[in-house]
Amino acid sequence: MYAAEINRKQPALLLLLLDQSYSMSERWGDNGKSKAEMLALTVNRLLTDAVLQCSKGDDRIHDYFEVGVIGYGADVQPILHGTDSSRPVLPISEIGRNPRRVDRVKRKVSDGAGGLVEVDLSLPVWVDPVTNGPTPMAQALEAATVIVADWCARHPASFPPIVINVTDGASTDGDPSEAARAVRSARTDDGDVLLFNLHLSALASNEIAFPSTVEGLQDQYAAQLFAMSSALPSVMAEAASACGYAVRTGARGFLYNAGTSTVIEFLDIGTRAVTPTGLKELTAANSTT
């Protein structure tokens, strides 16, 4: 299980669920940016890296996987540029050819002598930050269920879809547990859909990463997100261990009270099946000014 080869005939699916509630306007970390701004920046870099990984040094972008992004706040809807309710996911080649725009950003990179130097880079933008409304997580998971169930029916031999839910608060439309179970119940011949949960914190205190039990979780909300999360397949557990996390048998794709420095690493590990070389180009994301 979770061993299907990913290629153009058997693509993978990455579906991101992004909290766009008002609380995402809170400052995140010490860089002056909000949670929503930093999350959008990270997602756009993830997509940029994914496009590069699927390129062959020319204009060809091979469709090894597809991507969808659902935002939930005042509305629950596809927010990846080029998608809509009738076509919520796109092949990576179409994403690569059709950004919303290209921004110029400053980024600190290694100078080759142990220091950092600031350079100007072009960053394609597919997702913009939005902060509006409540946190309808259950509705977002219900929308994800429809998407992944349809995708699995059309790609029965593929690696199962990876769904990553990123939020900074509790669901405001009821208990999302049943909706989460419905997401995980969809499957391909290679296994059940993987649902991972990433909880953002303005303080980044008492981070909990890849737990295997509820022991040590501080409240009912953390325990609920843990129960909603899938166990890590071996390739992801190995990646987490390589990053220095103490991964025990039964570890789940769950990160609680995450600060900026941990989120990129979590996304790297959580997307390892569809980005097997990792997301190394993202490691300096929180250094952007």
Buried (B, 14 or more C-beta within 10 A) or exposed (E): EBEBEBEEEBBBBBBBBBBBBBBBBBEBBEBEBBBBBBBBBBBBBBBBBBBEBBBEEEEEBBBBBBBBBBBBBBEBBBBBBBBEEEEBBBBBBBBBEEBBEEEEBEBBEEEEEEEEEEEEEEBBBBBBBBBBBBBBBBBBBBBBBEBBBEBBEEBEEBBBBBBBBBBBBBBBBEEBBEBBBBBBEBBBEBBBBBBBBBBBBBEBEEBBBBBBEEEEBEEEBBBBBBBBBBBBBEEBBBBBBEBEBEBEEEBBBBBBBBBBBBBBBBBBBBBBBBBEEBBEBBEBBBBBE
